[in-house]
Amino acid sequence: MDEKREYYKVLTAIWKLFKASMEEVSSITDAYDPKWLRIVADFETIYKDAPREIKPYANDMMLVHVKALEDMWRWKK
């Protein structure tokens, strides 16, 4: 396994999903909104598809980005 390539693939996938989700979260009002559930499921898929050796990294990055998105809709002004 080319570890650098795998880390890059995971981070790129997370960044693309994060960037695409940023605009969507402005209309989310609760944790059971179908849009929110789909976004979280998409992040979980990235984690699940990550190679075993980098799953801890994929999990941590997933959680950081999901939390940032949650803060955007939960604490919006």
DRENDO-1510 file (C-alpha; in Angstrom, 1 decimal, always signed):
<recs>
REC; n; res; u; v; w
REC; 1; MET; +0.0; +0.0; +0.0 .
REC; 2; ASP; +1.2; +3.5; -0.9 .
REC; 3; GLU; +0.3; +5.2; +2.4 .
REC; 4; LYS; +0.8; +8.7; +1.2 .
REC; 5; ARG; -1.6; +8.1; -1.7 .
REC; 6; GLU; -4.2; +6.6; +0.7 .
REC; 7; TYR; -4.0; +9.5; +3.1 .
REC; 8; TYR; -4.3; +11.9; +0.2 .
REC; 9; LYS; -7.4; +10.0; -1.2 .
REC; 10; VAL; -9.1; +10.1; +2.2 .
REC; 11; LEU; -8.4; +13.7; +2.9 .
REC; 12; THR; -9.4; +14.8; -0.6 .
REC; 13; ALA; -12.7; +12.9; -0.4 .
REC; 14; ILE; -13.4; +14.5; +3.0 .
REC; 15; TRP; -12.5; +17.9; +1.8 .
REC; 16; LYS; -14.7; +17.6; -1.3 .
REC; 17; LEU; -17.6; +16.4; +0.8 .
REC; 18; PHE; -17.1; +19.1; +3.4 .
REC; 19; LYS; -16.9; +21.9; +0.8 .
REC; 20; ALA; -20.1; +20.6; -1.0 .
REC; 21; SER; -21.9; +20.3; +2.3 .
REC; 22; MET; -21.1; +23.8; +3.6 .
REC; 23; GLU; -23.9; +25.4; +1.7 .
REC; 24; GLU; -26.4; +22.7; +2.4 .
REC; 25; VAL; -26.1; +22.9; +6.2 .
REC; 26; SER; -27.4; +26.5; +6.2 .
REC; 27; SER; -30.9; +25.1; +5.8 .
REC; 28; ILE; -30.7; +22.3; +8.4 .
REC; 29; THR; -32.6; +22.9; +11.6 .
REC; 30; ASP; -32.3; +19.6; +13.6 .
REC; 31; ALA; -30.2; +16.5; +13.9 .
REC; 32; TYR; -32.9; +14.4; +12.2 .
REC; 33; ASP; -33.1; +16.4; +9.1 .
REC; 34; PRO; -32.8; +14.0; +6.1 .
REC; 35; LYS; -30.1; +16.3; +4.5 .
REC; 36; TRP; -28.0; +16.1; +7.7 .
REC; 37; LEU; -28.4; +12.3; +8.0 .
REC; 38; ARG; -27.3; +11.9; +4.4 .
REC; 39; ILE; -24.3; +14.2; +4.9 .
REC; 40; VAL; -23.2; +12.2; +8.0 .
REC; 41; ALA; -23.7; +8.9; +6.2 .
REC; 42; ASP; -21.6; +10.1; +3.3 .
REC; 43; PHE; -18.7; +10.9; +5.7 .
REC; 44; GLU; -19.1; +7.5; +7.4 .
REC; 45; THR; -18.8; +5.9; +3.9 .
REC; 46; ILE; -15.5; +7.5; +3.4 .
REC; 47; TYR; -14.3; +6.1; +6.8 .
REC; 48; LYS; -15.7; +2.6; +6.0 .
REC; 49; ASP; -14.0; +2.6; +2.6 .
REC; 50; ALA; -10.6; +3.6; +4.0 .
REC; 51; PRO; -7.8; +1.0; +4.2 .
REC; 52; ARG; -7.4; -0.6; +7.6 .
REC; 53; GLU; -4.1; +1.0; +8.2 .
REC; 54; ILE; -5.4; +4.5; +8.0 .
REC; 55; LYS; -8.9; +4.0; +9.5 .
REC; 56; PRO; -8.0; +5.9; +12.7 .
REC; 57; TYR; -6.9; +8.9; +10.6 .
REC; 58; ALA; -10.0; +8.7; +8.5 .
REC; 59; ASN; -12.2; +8.5; +11.6 .
REC; 60; ASP; -10.6; +11.5; +13.2 .
REC; 61; MET; -10.8; +13.6; +10.1 .
REC; 62; MET; -14.4; +12.6; +9.5 .
REC; 63; LEU; -15.3; +13.6; +13.1 .
REC; 64; VAL; -13.5; +17.0; +12.9 .
REC; 65; HIS; -15.3; +17.9; +9.6 .
REC; 66; VAL; -18.8; +16.6; +10.7 .
REC; 67; LYS; -18.4; +18.6; +14.0 .
REC; 68; ALA; -17.5; +21.8; +12.0 .
REC; 69; LEU; -20.6; +21.3; +9.8 .
REC; 70; GLU; -22.8; +20.7; +12.8 .
REC; 71; ASP; -21.5; +23.9; +14.4 .
REC; 72; MET; -22.5; +25.8; +11.2 .
REC; 73; TRP; -26.1; +24.8; +11.4 .
REC; 74; ARG; -26.5; +24.4; +15.2 .
REC; 75; TRP; -25.0; +27.7; +16.2 .
REC; 76; LYS; -25.8; +29.8; +13.1 .
REC; 77; LYS; -26.9; +33.4; +13.8 .
</recs>
